[in-house]
Amino acid sequence: MDTLLEMGFPKNRAEKALALTGNKGAEAAMEWLLQHSEDPDIDDPLPEGAAEAAAGEGQQPQRVLSEEEKAAKAKELEEKIKLRRKEREEKEKKEAIEKEKRRMESGKQIVDAKRRMEELEMKKIAEERRREKMEDRLARERVKKQIEADKLARRQKFNMDGAAPAASAAAAPAAAAAAPAAQPAETAPKKEYSMTRLQIRLTDGAALTSQFAAKEALAAVRLYVEMNRTDGQGAFTLGTAFPRRVFTAEDYERPLDSLGLVPSAVLIVSKPT
């Protein structure tokens, strides 16, 4: 016990080391203290009965260390403590590096997942645009064919009227001219769109683009802008540039197709005046 105290160890630690090493001497106790110097419970009280066992150490014959031996032991202990501290610091450094690697890998996976979602969304939008263009082209072709059919029908009717008897020759031109007026060419049925694509220009120059159901109320678009705008908070109005129009409170309850915002349109976000 005295040897450990002279080497600078606290009494409670010296007693604990002697008790837990079976009172095998100062060197064994010193080794135990070196191994457990960083334990969080190093200064906790001894277990019941251990203090009495440690007290008996003073009754056992022990070789008294000289001052040189004590200094050498102290230096050896200090070197071992430095080595253990260095090993612990290196271990903590490696663990921190591994933790940072895992964090970076997790962040990379999140970025990759977001990029894939954006790519899928862009492909979906591109496919929708191609479908809309194809539908518009087919509609124009149907109208063109209908016009050609009407022209052919009028030419055939005119030729038939020209072959009538001479007595009705004077009335034929008037009848031929009245026939087209009486039977106007059939126009292609108006296409019913179920979706509309809106581009919304914010006050800072940025733009939001999204699709909405044609029967959705304009209020749904307003809510979308409030949740996704990047130009700050505050009151705003929606309107169109061509024709110039600012939507009123009643307009927000009307469906998009009734406001002329189908199949696509550009909306302008502006601050209320």
CORZIDA-V802479 format. One record per helix or strand. SS is the DSSP state (h for helix, s for strand). FROM is the first residue (numbers start at 1). LEN is the number of residues. If there is no record, write none. Layout:
ss->SS from->FROM len->LEN
ss->SS from->FROM len->LEN
This chain:
ss->h from->2 len->5
ss->h from->11 len->10
ss->h from->26 len->10
ss->h from->50 len->10
ss->h from->67 len->96
ss->h from->166 len->17
ss->s from->195 len->7
ss->s from->207 len->7
ss->s from->217 len->1
ss->h from->218 len->11
ss->s from->237 len->4
ss->s from->245 len->2
ss->h from->251 len->3
ss->s from->255 len->1
ss->h from->256 len->4
ss->s from->264 len->7
